[in-house]
C-alpha cells in the first residue's frame, strides 16, 4: 500500500500531458470552422476565421485556448498523428468558457504574412485544437479536431456555416470564379450541367483559356465519385475544356461543364485553369473549386400508423393494421402504384 501511495504521489508531481483525437466524438463538443473571406486574398492579408463550438456537457467547460491551424493543401491519409505535424499558419484565442447545451462563436485572425505561402495556392482549415489547463502547469491537454480527413460518402448535409478553404491571389490577377456558379445541386447518376463564370482580373487581356480536371491532383477522396461528359456525350474520368481564345481585362466568360455524380453527398472538386499572356509561351495556371451536392431522386419510408406509440389497429379494435408511406421526391416522378411486402416474424415462447 505504501508503494502504491508513493506511485500516485510521484505521478501527480510530474507534468502530465494528454491529447485526444475528438473529430468524431459528437457527444462532447462539436466544432465548425470557416473563413469569413470568400474572395481571393493577398499574401500579406489578415484573414478572419469563425469557429463555432457547441458543448453537450451538463457543466461549463473552461478552455485555456482555442487554436485553429491551416495548411496550403489537404494532407493525405497517413498514420502520422496530426499533432506531430505543425500547421503552416495558426492563430488562437485565449480563455473561452463553453456553456452547457449552447453554441459559442469565436473569431480569430490569421496573419498570412507570417506563413510561407505561395501566390495562387489554396489555404485549407485543417484542424482546431481546444486546450485545457495551463501549458506551464502540472496538467495540460488538447482536444484535436481534424478537418482534413473526409469520408468517401458524407451523410451530413453541407453546412451553410461557410467554406474551409481560401484562395491566395496570383501576383497580377487571375481567372476568378463567381462563387455562386461553383455550387451545384443535382440528382445522383443524372447528367447535370453547370456554367462556370470566370472573370479576368488581370490588368491586361489573356489568351487561349483552358479548363482541366485532373483526377490524380484532387485533394479529396470524393472526387472519384464524379464523371465528366465530353463533347461526344461520353463519360470521362478526366476532362479538358477549351475556352475563349481572347479575354479582355475585366471581362467575364461562361464555361459550360457537364458531369454525373455517382454517390450521394457533398463533393469538392478542384479544376485547373490555364491561359497565356500576350508575348509569353508558358501557360499560367490557377485553381477554382466546384462543389457538388448530389441527392437521391426518391426516398420512401413506411410503417404502421400509430398514435402515441400504439398501433392504430389496437386503438380502433380492428384486426387490420393501417400502414402509412412517406415519399419524398427531388425530381418530377409519377407514381402509379404502391405495394407493400409484409413479412411476419415467428413468435418465440
C-alpha positions as a Markdown table, in Angstrom:
| # | Residue | x | y | z |
|---|---|---|---|---|
| 1 | Unk | 0.0 | 0.0 | 0.0 |
| 2 | Unk | 2.9 | 2.4 | 0.8 |
| 3 | Unk | 4.4 | 1.7 | -2.6 |
| 4 | Unk | 1.0 | 2.3 | -4.2 |
| 5 | Unk | 0.7 | 5.7 | -2.5 |
| 6 | Unk | 4.2 | 6.7 | -3.5 |
| 7 | Unk | 3.5 | 5.9 | -7.1 |
| 8 | Unk | 0.5 | 8.2 | -7.0 |
| 9 | Unk | 2.5 | 11.0 | -5.3 |
| 10 | Unk | 5.1 | 10.6 | -8.0 |
| 11 | Unk | 2.5 | 10.7 | -10.7 |
| 12 | Unk | 1.0 | 14.0 | -9.5 |
| 13 | Unk | 4.4 | 15.7 | -9.1 |
| 14 | Unk | 5.3 | 15.0 | -12.7 |
| 15 | Unk | 3.9 | 17.1 | -15.6 |
| 16 | Unk | 1.0 | 15.3 | -17.3 |
| 17 | Unk | 0.0 | 15.9 | -20.9 |
| 18 | Unk | -2.8 | 14.3 | -22.9 |
| 19 | Unk | -4.1 | 14.6 | -26.4 |
| 20 | Unk | -7.4 | 13.2 | -27.6 |
| 21 | Unk | -8.5 | 13.0 | -31.3 |
| 22 | Unk | -12.1 | 14.2 | -30.9 |
| 23 | Unk | -13.1 | 14.7 | -34.6 |
| 24 | Unk | -15.8 | 12.0 | -34.4 |
| 25 | Unk | -16.9 | 12.4 | -30.8 |
| 26 | Unk | -20.1 | 14.4 | -31.3 |
| 27 | Unk | -21.4 | 13.7 | -27.8 |
| 28 | Unk | -18.9 | 16.1 | -26.1 |
| 29 | Unk | -18.0 | 19.2 | -28.1 |
| 30 | Unk | -18.8 | 19.7 | -31.8 |
| 31 | Unk | -16.7 | 22.2 | -33.8 |
| 32 | Unk | -17.2 | 24.1 | -37.0 |
| 33 | Unk | -14.7 | 26.5 | -38.6 |
| 34 | Unk | -14.9 | 28.6 | -41.7 |
| 35 | Unk | -13.1 | 31.6 | -43.4 |
| 36 | Unk | -15.2 | 34.8 | -43.4 |
| 37 | Unk | -13.4 | 35.9 | -46.6 |
| 38 | Unk | -14.9 | 34.4 | -49.8 |
| 39 | Unk | -12.8 | 36.2 | -52.4 |
| 40 | Unk | -9.1 | 35.6 | -53.2 |
| 41 | Unk | -6.7 | 37.5 | -50.8 |
| 42 | Unk | -3.2 | 38.7 | -51.0 |
| 43 | Unk | -0.1 | 37.1 | -49.4 |
| 44 | Unk | 0.1 | 39.7 | -46.6 |
| 45 | Unk | -3.6 | 39.7 | -45.7 |
| 46 | Unk | -5.1 | 39.3 | -42.2 |
| 47 | Unk | -7.9 | 36.8 | -42.6 |
| 48 | Unk | -10.7 | 36.3 | -40.0 |
| 49 | Unk | -11.8 | 32.7 | -39.2 |
| 50 | Unk | -15.0 | 32.0 | -37.4 |
| 51 | Unk | -15.2 | 29.0 | -35.0 |
| 52 | Unk | -18.4 | 27.7 | -33.6 |
| 53 | Unk | -18.3 | 25.4 | -30.6 |
| 54 | Unk | -21.3 | 23.5 | -29.1 |
| 55 | Unk | -21.0 | 21.8 | -25.8 |
| 56 | Unk | -23.1 | 18.7 | -24.9 |
| 57 | Unk | -21.8 | 18.6 | -21.4 |
| 58 | Unk | -24.1 | 19.4 | -18.4 |
| 59 | Unk | -21.5 | 21.7 | -16.8 |
| 60 | Unk | -19.5 | 24.7 | -18.2 |
| 61 | Unk | -16.1 | 23.8 | -19.8 |
| 62 | Unk | -13.3 | 26.2 | -19.4 |
| 63 | Unk | -10.8 | 26.2 | -22.3 |
| 64 | Unk | -7.4 | 27.9 | -21.9 |
| 65 | Unk | -7.2 | 28.5 | -25.7 |
| 66 | Unk | -8.8 | 27.7 | -29.0 |
| 67 | Unk | -6.2 | 27.2 | -31.8 |
| 68 | Unk | -7.0 | 27.0 | -35.5 |
| 69 | Unk | -4.4 | 25.7 | -37.9 |
| 70 | Unk | -4.3 | 25.9 | -41.7 |
| 71 | Unk | -2.2 | 24.3 | -44.5 |
| 72 | Unk | -1.6 | 25.0 | -48.1 |
| 73 | Unk | -3.2 | 21.7 | -49.2 |
| 74 | Unk | -5.1 | 18.9 | -47.6 |
| 75 | Unk | -2.9 | 16.2 | -46.3 |
| 76 | Unk | -3.2 | 12.7 | -47.4 |
| 77 | Unk | -4.4 | 9.9 | -45.1 |
| 78 | Unk | -1.3 | 8.7 | -43.2 |
| 79 | Unk | -0.5 | 7.1 | -39.8 |
| 80 | Unk | 1.2 | 10.2 | -38.5 |
| 81 | Unk | -0.8 | 11.9 | -35.8 |
| 82 | Unk | -2.0 | 15.4 | -36.7 |
| 83 | Unk | -0.3 | 16.8 | -33.5 |
| 84 | Unk | 3.1 | 15.6 | -34.8 |
| 85 | Unk | 2.9 | 18.0 | -37.9 |
| 86 | Unk | 2.9 | 21.7 | -37.3 |
| 87 | Unk | 0.4 | 23.7 | -39.5 |
| 88 | Unk | 1.6 | 26.2 | -42.0 |
| 89 | Unk | -0.1 | 29.0 | -40.2 |
| 90 | Unk | -2.2 | 29.2 | -37.0 |
| 91 | Unk | -3.9 | 31.6 | -34.7 |
| 92 | Unk | -5.5 | 31.3 | -31.2 |
| 93 | Unk | -8.0 | 32.9 | -28.8 |
| 94 | Unk | -7.4 | 32.7 | -25.1 |
| 95 | Unk | -9.8 | 31.9 | -22.2 |
| 96 | Unk | -13.0 | 30.6 | -23.6 |
| 97 | Unk | -15.9 | 29.2 | -21.5 |
| 98 | Unk | -18.4 | 26.8 | -23.1 |
| 99 | Unk | -21.8 | 27.0 | -21.6 |
| 100 | Unk | -23.9 | 23.8 | -21.3 |
| 101 | Unk | -26.0 | 22.9 | -24.4 |
| 102 | Unk | -25.2 | 26.3 | -26.1 |
| 103 | Unk | -23.2 | 27.5 | -29.1 |
| 104 | Unk | -20.2 | 29.7 | -28.6 |
| 105 | Unk | -18.8 | 31.7 | -31.5 |
| 106 | Unk | -15.1 | 32.7 | -31.6 |
| 107 | Unk | -13.3 | 34.9 | -34.2 |
| 108 | Unk | -9.5 | 34.5 | -34.7 |
| 109 | Unk | -7.3 | 36.4 | -37.2 |
| 110 | Unk | -4.8 | 34.6 | -39.3 |
| 111 | Unk | -1.7 | 36.7 | -40.4 |
| 112 | Unk | -0.7 | 35.3 | -43.7 |
| 113 | Unk | 2.4 | 37.4 | -43.9 |
| 114 | Unk | 4.0 | 35.1 | -41.2 |
| 115 | Unk | 3.4 | 32.0 | -43.3 |
| 116 | Unk | 5.4 | 30.6 | -46.2 |
| 117 | Unk | 2.5 | 30.6 | -48.7 |
| 118 | Unk | 2.9 | 30.9 | -52.5 |
| 119 | Unk | 0.7 | 33.0 | -54.7 |
| 120 | Unk | -2.1 | 31.1 | -56.4 |
| 121 | Unk | -2.2 | 28.4 | -53.6 |
| 122 | Unk | -5.3 | 27.4 | -51.7 |
| 123 | Unk | -5.4 | 27.6 | -47.9 |
| 124 | Unk | -7.4 | 24.9 | -46.0 |
| 125 | Unk | -8.5 | 24.9 | -42.4 |
| 126 | Unk | -7.2 | 21.5 | -41.3 |
| 127 | Unk | -7.5 | 21.5 | -37.6 |
| 128 | Unk | -8.9 | 23.1 | -34.4 |
| 129 | Unk | -7.4 | 22.3 | -31.0 |
| 130 | Unk | -9.2 | 23.0 | -27.7 |
| 131 | Unk | -6.6 | 23.4 | -25.0 |
| 132 | Unk | -7.5 | 22.5 | -21.4 |
| 133 | Unk | -5.2 | 23.6 | -18.5 |
| 134 | Unk | -2.1 | 25.7 | -18.4 |
| 135 | Unk | 0.9 | 24.8 | -20.7 |
| 136 | Unk | 3.2 | 25.5 | -17.7 |
| 137 | Unk | 1.2 | 23.7 | -15.1 |
| 138 | Unk | 1.3 | 20.0 | -14.0 |
| 139 | Unk | -1.8 | 19.1 | -16.1 |
| 140 | Unk | -2.3 | 20.2 | -19.7 |
| 141 | Unk | -4.2 | 18.6 | -22.6 |
| 142 | Unk | -5.7 | 19.1 | -26.1 |
| 143 | Unk | -8.8 | 18.0 | -27.8 |
| 144 | Unk | -7.9 | 17.8 | -31.5 |
| 145 | Unk | -10.4 | 18.2 | -34.4 |
| 146 | Unk | -9.1 | 17.2 | -37.8 |
| 147 | Unk | -11.0 | 18.7 | -40.7 |
| 148 | Unk | -8.6 | 17.2 | -43.3 |
| 149 | Unk | -9.8 | 13.6 | -43.5 |
| 150 | Unk | -13.2 | 13.4 | -45.2 |
| 151 | Unk | -15.4 | 10.4 | -45.6 |
| 152 | Unk | -15.9 | 8.9 | -49.1 |
| 153 | Unk | -19.6 | 9.5 | -48.8 |
| 154 | Unk | -20.7 | 12.2 | -46.4 |
| 155 | Unk | -24.2 | 11.6 | -44.9 |
| 156 | Unk | -24.2 | 15.0 | -43.2 |
| 157 | Unk | -25.6 | 17.9 | -45.3 |
| 158 | Unk | -23.1 | 20.6 | -46.1 |
| 159 | Unk | -23.4 | 23.4 | -43.5 |
| 160 | Unk | -24.2 | 27.0 | -44.5 |
| 161 | Unk | -21.7 | 28.0 | -41.9 |
| 162 | Unk | -19.1 | 28.8 | -44.6 |
| 163 | Unk | -16.1 | 27.4 | -46.5 |
| 164 | Unk | -13.0 | 25.9 | -45.0 |
| 165 | Unk | -10.8 | 26.9 | -48.0 |
| 166 | Unk | -9.4 | 30.2 | -49.2 |
| 167 | Unk | -7.7 | 31.1 | -52.4 |
| 168 | Unk | -4.4 | 33.2 | -52.4 |
| 169 | Unk | -4.4 | 35.6 | -55.3 |
| 170 | Unk | -1.9 | 35.4 | -58.1 |
| 171 | Unk | 0.7 | 38.2 | -58.5 |
| 172 | Unk | -1.0 | 40.0 | -61.4 |
| 173 | Unk | -4.6 | 38.8 | -61.1 |
| 174 | Unk | -6.1 | 35.6 | -62.4 |
| 175 | Unk | -9.2 | 33.9 | -63.7 |
| 176 | Unk | -11.5 | 34.3 | -60.7 |
| 177 | Unk | -14.7 | 32.2 | -60.5 |
| 178 | Unk | -18.0 | 33.7 | -59.4 |
| 179 | Unk | -18.7 | 31.7 | -56.1 |
| 180 | Unk | -22.4 | 31.4 | -57.0 |
| 181 | Unk | -21.6 | 29.5 | -60.2 |
| 182 | Unk | -19.3 | 26.9 | -58.4 |
| 183 | Unk | -22.0 | 25.5 | -56.1 |
| 184 | Unk | -24.3 | 23.0 | -57.9 |
| 185 | Unk | -27.1 | 20.6 | -56.8 |
| 186 | Unk | -28.0 | 17.5 | -58.8 |
| 187 | Unk | -29.5 | 14.1 | -58.6 |
| 188 | Unk | -27.2 | 11.1 | -58.2 |
| 189 | Unk | -26.4 | 9.4 | -61.5 |
| 190 | Unk | -28.1 | 12.1 | -63.7 |
| 191 | Unk | -26.3 | 14.1 | -66.3 |
| 192 | Unk | -26.2 | 17.5 | -64.8 |
| 193 | Unk | -24.8 | 20.8 | -66.0 |
| 194 | Unk | -23.1 | 23.9 | -64.5 |
| 195 | Unk | -22.0 | 27.1 | -66.2 |
| 196 | Unk | -18.8 | 28.5 | -64.6 |
| 197 | Unk | -18.5 | 32.3 | -64.6 |
| 198 | Unk | -14.8 | 33.2 | -64.9 |
| 199 | Unk | -13.6 | 36.8 | -64.7 |
| 200 | Unk | -10.3 | 38.1 | -65.9 |
| 201 | Unk | -8.9 | 40.1 | -63.0 |
| 202 | Unk | -5.5 | 40.7 | -64.7 |
| 203 | Unk | -4.7 | 44.2 | -65.9 |
| 204 | Unk | -4.3 | 43.0 | -69.5 |
| 205 | Unk | -6.0 | 40.6 | -71.8 |
| 206 | Unk | -5.3 | 36.9 | -71.7 |
| 207 | Unk | -5.4 | 34.2 | -74.5 |
| 208 | Unk | -6.1 | 30.5 | -75.0 |
| 209 | Unk | -8.1 | 29.8 | -71.9 |
| 210 | Unk | -8.3 | 26.2 | -70.9 |
| 211 | Unk | -10.0 | 24.3 | -68.0 |
| 212 | Unk | -8.8 | 20.9 | -66.9 |
| 213 | Unk | -10.0 | 18.3 | -64.4 |
| 214 | Unk | -7.1 | 16.0 | -63.3 |
| 215 | Unk | -8.1 | 13.2 | -61.1 |
| 216 | Unk | -4.7 | 12.4 | -59.7 |
| 217 | Unk | -4.4 | 16.0 | -58.4 |
| 218 | Unk | -7.6 | 16.0 | -56.4 |
| 219 | Unk | -7.3 | 16.7 | -52.7 |
| 220 | Unk | -10.4 | 14.8 | -51.6 |
| 221 | Unk | -11.4 | 11.2 | -51.9 |
| 222 | Unk | -14.9 | 12.1 | -53.0 |
| 223 | Unk | -13.6 | 13.2 | -56.4 |
| 224 | Unk | -13.6 | 9.6 | -57.7 |
| 225 | Unk | -17.4 | 9.8 | -57.5 |
| 226 | Unk | -17.7 | 12.3 | -60.4 |
| 227 | Unk | -17.5 | 11.6 | -64.1 |
| 228 | Unk | -17.5 | 14.3 | -66.7 |
| 229 | Unk | -19.3 | 14.3 | -70.1 |
| 230 | Unk | -17.3 | 15.3 | -73.1 |
| 231 | Unk | -18.5 | 16.8 | -76.4 |
| 232 | Unk | -19.3 | 13.3 | -77.8 |
| 233 | Unk | -21.5 | 12.6 | -74.8 |
| 234 | Unk | -19.0 | 10.1 | -73.4 |
| 235 | Unk | -18.3 | 9.8 | -69.7 |
| 236 | Unk | -14.7 | 10.6 | -68.8 |
| 237 | Unk | -12.7 | 10.4 | -65.5 |
| 238 | Unk | -10.7 | 13.4 | -66.7 |
| 239 | Unk | -11.6 | 16.4 | -68.9 |
| 240 | Unk | -10.1 | 19.3 | -70.8 |
| 241 | Unk | -12.3 | 22.2 | -72.0 |
| 242 | Unk | -11.0 | 24.7 | -74.5 |
| 243 | Unk | -12.4 | 28.1 | -73.5 |
| 244 | Unk | -12.2 | 31.6 | -75.1 |
| 245 | Unk | -9.4 | 32.5 | -77.4 |
| 246 | Unk | -9.2 | 36.1 | -76.1 |
| 247 | Unk | -10.5 | 37.5 | -72.8 |
| 248 | Unk | -10.1 | 41.3 | -72.2 |
| 249 | Unk | -9.2 | 42.7 | -68.8 |
| 250 | Unk | -12.3 | 42.7 | -66.5 |
| 251 | Unk | -14.3 | 40.6 | -69.0 |
| 252 | Unk | -16.4 | 37.6 | -67.7 |
| 253 | Unk | -16.6 | 34.4 | -69.7 |
| 254 | Unk | -19.0 | 31.4 | -69.3 |
| 255 | Unk | -17.7 | 27.9 | -69.4 |
| 256 | Unk | -20.3 | 25.1 | -69.5 |
| 257 | Unk | -19.5 | 21.8 | -67.8 |
| 258 | Unk | -21.5 | 18.6 | -67.8 |
| 259 | Unk | -21.0 | 15.9 | -65.2 |
| 260 | Unk | -22.6 | 12.9 | -63.3 |
| 261 | Unk | -22.2 | 12.3 | -59.6 |
| 262 | Unk | -22.2 | 8.6 | -58.6 |
| 263 | Unk | -22.6 | 9.0 | -54.8 |
| 264 | Unk | -25.0 | 10.8 | -52.6 |
| 265 | Unk | -23.4 | 13.6 | -50.6 |
| 266 | Unk | -21.2 | 16.7 | -50.9 |
| 267 | Unk | -18.3 | 16.5 | -53.3 |
| 268 | Unk | -15.5 | 19.1 | -53.6 |
| 269 | Unk | -13.6 | 19.2 | -57.0 |
| 270 | Unk | -10.5 | 21.2 | -57.9 |
| 271 | Unk | -10.3 | 22.4 | -61.5 |
| 272 | Unk | -7.2 | 23.8 | -63.1 |
| 273 | Unk | -7.4 | 27.0 | -65.2 |
| 274 | Unk | -4.6 | 28.0 | -67.6 |
| 275 | Unk | -4.0 | 30.8 | -70.1 |
| 276 | Unk | -1.4 | 32.7 | -71.9 |
| 277 | Unk | -0.4 | 36.3 | -71.6 |
| 278 | Unk | 0.5 | 38.3 | -74.7 |
| 279 | Unk | 4.1 | 37.6 | -75.7 |
| 280 | Unk | 4.5 | 34.6 | -73.4 |
| 281 | Unk | 4.9 | 31.0 | -74.3 |
| 282 | Unk | 4.5 | 29.4 | -70.8 |
| 283 | Unk | 0.9 | 28.9 | -69.6 |
| 284 | Unk | -0.1 | 30.5 | -66.3 |
| 285 | Unk | -2.0 | 28.1 | -64.0 |
| 286 | Unk | -4.7 | 28.8 | -61.4 |
| 287 | Unk | -7.3 | 26.8 | -59.5 |
| 288 | Unk | -11.0 | 27.0 | -59.0 |
| 289 | Unk | -13.2 | 24.8 | -56.8 |
| 290 | Unk | -16.5 | 23.2 | -57.8 |
| 291 | Unk | -18.8 | 22.0 | -55.0 |
| 292 | Unk | -21.5 | 19.4 | -56.0 |
| 293 | Unk | -24.3 | 18.3 | -53.8 |
| 294 | Unk | -25.9 | 15.1 | -55.0 |
| 295 | Unk | -29.2 | 13.9 | -53.7 |
| 296 | Unk | -31.4 | 10.8 | -54.1 |
| 297 | Unk | -34.2 | 11.2 | -56.6 |
| 298 | Unk | -36.6 | 9.4 | -54.4 |
| 299 | Unk | -36.8 | 8.3 | -50.8 |
| 300 | Unk | -39.5 | 6.2 | -49.2 |
| 301 | Unk | -40.3 | 5.4 | -45.6 |
| 302 | Unk | -43.1 | 3.1 | -44.4 |
| 303 | Unk | -44.5 | 1.9 | -41.2 |
| 304 | Unk | -47.6 | 1.0 | -39.2 |
| 305 | Unk | -49.7 | 4.1 | -38.4 |
| 306 | Unk | -49.7 | 4.8 | -34.7 |
| 307 | Unk | -50.8 | 7.2 | -32.1 |
| 308 | Unk | -48.6 | 7.9 | -29.1 |
| 309 | Unk | -46.6 | 4.8 | -29.9 |
| 310 | Unk | -49.6 | 2.5 | -30.0 |
| 311 | Unk | -50.7 | 0.8 | -33.4 |
| 312 | Unk | -53.9 | 2.4 | -34.7 |
| 313 | Unk | -55.3 | -1.1 | -35.1 |
| 314 | Unk | -55.2 | -1.6 | -31.3 |
| 315 | Unk | -57.0 | 1.7 | -30.6 |
| 316 | Unk | -59.7 | 1.1 | -33.2 |
| 317 | Unk | -60.2 | -2.6 | -32.1 |
| 318 | Unk | -59.6 | -3.8 | -35.6 |
| 319 | Unk | -57.7 | -6.8 | -36.8 |
| 320 | Unk | -56.2 | -5.0 | -39.8 |
| 321 | Unk | -53.3 | -2.6 | -39.5 |
| 322 | Unk | -53.2 | 0.8 | -41.1 |
| 323 | Unk | -50.0 | 1.2 | -43.0 |
| 324 | Unk | -48.5 | 4.6 | -44.0 |
| 325 | Unk | -45.9 | 5.6 | -46.6 |
| 326 | Unk | -43.9 | 8.8 | -46.7 |
| 327 | Unk | -42.5 | 9.5 | -50.2 |
| 328 | Unk | -40.0 | 12.4 | -50.7 |
| 329 | Unk | -39.0 | 13.2 | -54.3 |
| 330 | Unk | -36.3 | 15.6 | -55.5 |
| 331 | Unk | -37.5 | 15.2 | -59.1 |
| 332 | Unk | -40.8 | 15.1 | -61.1 |
| 333 | Unk | -41.8 | 11.5 | -60.7 |
| 334 | Unk | -45.2 | 10.0 | -61.4 |
| 335 | Unk | -46.1 | 7.1 | -59.1 |
| 336 | Unk | -48.8 | 4.8 | -60.5 |
| 337 | Unk | -48.9 | 2.0 | -57.9 |
| 338 | Unk | -47.8 | 1.4 | -54.4 |
| 339 | Unk | -47.3 | -2.1 | -52.9 |
| 340 | Unk | -46.2 | -3.4 | -49.5 |
| 341 | Unk | -44.4 | -6.6 | -48.8 |
| 342 | Unk | -45.2 | -7.7 | -45.3 |
| 343 | Unk | -43.2 | -10.4 | -43.5 |
| 344 | Unk | -44.2 | -11.7 | -40.1 |
| 345 | Unk | -41.6 | -12.8 | -37.6 |
| 346 | Unk | -42.1 | -16.1 | -35.7 |
| 347 | Unk | -43.4 | -15.9 | -32.1 |
| 348 | Unk | -40.8 | -17.2 | -29.7 |
| 349 | Unk | -42.2 | -18.7 | -26.5 |
